[in-house]
Every structure is written in C-alpha cells, then in structure tokens.
C-alpha cells in the first residue's frame, strides 16, 4: 500500500489518550494510548490533533512521539498533560477517497474557543484566531481544527463558527472542548498558495 506522507484529510480515524509526558531539554515526549497504536510502525507520520508527528516507538497499545520547541510554540501541545484526549489520523493512502480536504498537519496558528452552544441535536462552537490570517478564512470554506476537517461560517475579521454533528462530537476530542481552550488551526492549503501568489505580483 502506498501512502502520501504528510498528507491527511481531516477525517479523524480515532482518538487517543496521553498516558505520559516527559520533558527532555526543550522537547516534550508523549506516550499515547489508542486503538491504532499497536498497528503503527516506527517512522510513520500520524496527525495528532492536527499536528504531523513521527512515531518513534510502538509498545503494545501505546506509541511514542516527540514535539520539539518549534512545534510546541506553534501548537497547543505544550498544554497536553496526562489524560488529554487527542484526535488521530494516519496519512492518506493513494486509493483513499478524500472525504474532508487536503491537510498537511502543519499548524499555522492556535485559536481560542470563545463560545460553545448545545443546539439540541448538534453543537456550535465559536473561535477567535490571529487577525493576520483573516484572508484565509472564508464563509463556507474548510479549516482543520485539532485535525478535524470542518466548514466555517459566521466569519468575522478574527473569529468564525463551526457546527458539529453528533457523529463528529462523539468520535473526536471536540466533545471535551470548552470555552477558553486552545486549538490547533491549519488553514486551507489552496488558499495559502493563492494568497502567496497574489503577494508576489508586481
């Protein structure tokens, strides 16, 4: 089977739980327990709540990853502790359908959950994000939020909303998200290329 390394769809495969956190210099080492940990292999790329990290060791139903200083600064991994629930997705296979959107696992920024509303059968969340990324968030566009491919609406200069269906709520870590929590954001890759191209015009 051929895999597309460092490419994901934002369709969460399963969730995992942080079982141990070890500080090592400027790095943090995490042991993750999940239903797929025993199926992983060393050097495999896996999205951990939207962050592409390399599997370094597999032991029974656990796997080990390391986040370096750069990753800790740009993501919410610095706040992970024992018991933190995270989203997991293995990289895309060439014969897969892309049910979400193309995600690299390279976090652009973090956002803050400012509102969580139970809509009686679904949930609505509002997030604030750094306004310098405003051009990359469009109405009905795609975003990767903690590794989940979601459609945004109610877009403002530095905030947006997402609606969560029951399946996504029950099968991802978003069920544990509350106001004030920090999330990992990766903006749409096509939008980033277009914005870069426009910025280079004379």
C-alpha positions in Angstrom: 0.0 0.0 0.0 1.3 3.4 -1.0 0.8 6.3 1.5 1.1 10.1 0.9 3.4 11.1 3.7 2.5 14.3 5.4 -0.9 14.5 3.8 -4.2 14.0 5.6 -7.9 14.5 5.0 -9.1 15.9 8.4 -11.4 12.9 8.9 -10.4 11.7 12.3 -9.7 8.0 12.5 -9.9 7.5 16.2 -9.0 9.3 19.5 -6.1 8.6 21.8 -5.2 9.5 25.4 -1.9 10.9 26.6 -0.6 8.4 29.1 2.8 10.0 30.0 4.6 13.3 29.3 8.4 13.6 29.7 10.3 16.8 29.4 13.7 16.5 27.6 15.5 19.8 27.2 13.3 22.0 25.0 11.3 18.9 23.8 8.4 17.1 25.2 7.9 13.3 24.8 4.4 11.9 24.8 3.3 8.3 25.2 -0.2 7.9 23.5 -2.6 5.1 24.1 -5.1 4.4 21.3 -6.9 1.6 19.3 -4.5 2.0 16.4 -1.2 2.4 18.3 -0.4 -1.2 18.0 -0.8 -1.1 14.2 1.6 1.8 13.8 5.2 1.5 12.8 8.4 3.4 13.6 8.9 6.4 11.3 5.2 6.6 10.3 3.7 10.0 10.1 0.5 10.5 12.1 -1.7 13.5 12.7 -2.1 14.2 16.4 -4.9 16.7 16.8 -3.8 18.3 13.6 0.0 18.1 14.1 2.0 15.8 11.9 4.4 13.9 14.2 6.7 10.9 13.6 6.1 7.6 15.5 9.3 6.8 17.3 8.4 3.7 19.2 5.4 1.3 19.5 4.8 -0.8 22.6 1.6 -2.9 22.8 -1.3 -0.3 22.6 1.0 2.7 23.1 3.2 4.8 20.8 5.7 7.5 21.5 6.2 10.8 19.8 8.4 13.9 20.4 7.4 17.5 20.0 10.3 19.9 19.5 10.4 23.6 20.6 9.2 24.9 17.3 6.1 22.6 17.4 5.4 23.5 21.0 5.4 27.2 20.2 3.0 27.0 17.2 0.5 24.4 18.6 -1.3 23.6 21.8 0.9 20.6 22.5 2.6 22.5 25.4 -0.7 22.2 27.3 -1.1 18.5 26.8 -0.9 16.5 30.1 -1.7 13.0 31.3 -5.3 12.3 30.4 -5.6 14.7 27.5 -7.9 13.4 24.7 -6.5 13.8 21.2 -7.5 13.1 17.6 -5.5 10.7 15.5 -5.4 10.2 11.7 -2.9 8.1 9.7 -1.7 9.7 6.4 -3.6 9.4 3.2 -3.4 6.3 1.0 -3.3 6.8 -2.7 -6.5 4.7 -3.1 -8.5 6.7 -0.5 -11.4 8.9 -1.1 -10.8 12.5 0.2 -13.9 12.9 2.4 -12.6 16.1 4.1 -10.0 18.3 2.5 -6.2 18.2 1.9 -4.4 18.7 5.2 -0.6 18.8 5.8 -0.5 18.5 9.5 1.5 21.8 9.7 -0.2 24.0 12.2 -0.5 27.7 11.1 -1.7 29.2 14.4 -3.7 28.4 17.5 -7.2 29.7 18.2 -9.3 30.0 21.4 -12.8 28.6 21.9 -14.9 31.6 22.9 -18.4 30.0 22.9 -19.9 26.5 23.0 -23.7 26.1 22.4 -25.8 23.0 22.6 -28.3 23.3 19.8 -30.4 20.3 20.8 -29.0 17.7 18.5 -25.9 19.4 17.3 -23.3 21.8 18.8 -22.0 25.2 17.7 -18.5 26.5 18.6 -17.0 29.9 18.1 -13.3 30.5 17.9 -11.0 33.5 17.8 -7.8 33.4 15.8 -5.0 35.9 14.9 -6.4 38.5 12.6 -3.3 38.3 10.3 -4.8 35.1 9.0 -8.2 36.7 8.2 -7.8 36.4 4.4 -7.5 32.6 4.7 -10.9 32.1 6.5 -13.8 32.4 4.1 -17.6 31.7 4.5 -18.3 28.0 3.9 -14.6 27.3 3.5 -12.6 24.5 5.0 -10.4 24.5 8.1 -8.5 21.9 10.1 -9.3 22.3 13.8 -7.4 19.9 16.0 -7.1 17.8 12.9 -10.8 17.8 12.1 -11.9 19.0 8.7 -14.7 21.5 9.3 -16.7 24.0 7.3 -16.7 27.5 8.8 -19.5 30.1 8.8 -20.3 33.3 10.6 -16.8 34.5 9.6 -15.6 37.8 11.0 -12.2 39.5 10.9 -10.8 37.4 13.7 -13.5 34.8 14.5 -15.5 32.1 13.0 -18.1 29.5 13.9 -18.4 25.8 13.2 -21.4 23.4 13.5 -20.7 19.9 14.9 -22.9 16.9 14.0 -23.5 14.2 16.7 -21.1 11.7 15.0 -18.2 14.1 15.0 -19.0 15.2 18.6 -19.0 11.6 19.8 -16.0 10.3 17.8 -13.5 13.2 18.2 -11.9 15.1 21.0 -14.2 18.1 20.3 -16.6 16.7 22.9 -14.0 17.6 25.6 -13.5 21.1 24.3 -14.8 24.1 26.4 -14.6 27.8 26.3 -11.1 29.1 26.9 -9.4 26.0 25.4 -6.7 26.4 22.8 -7.0 24.6 19.5 -4.6 23.9 16.6 -5.6 25.6 13.3 -4.4 24.8 9.8 -5.9 27.0 7.1 -6.8 25.7 3.6 -3.6 24.9 1.6 -5.1 26.2 -1.7 -5.9 29.5 -0.1 -2.4 29.8 1.2 -0.9 29.2 -2.2 -3.3 31.8 -3.8 -2.5 34.4 -1.2 1.2 33.8 -1.7 0.9 34.2 -5.4 -1.0 37.4 -5.1 1.6 38.8 -2.7 4.3 38.2 -5.3 2.6 40.2 -8.1 4.4 43.4 -9.1 
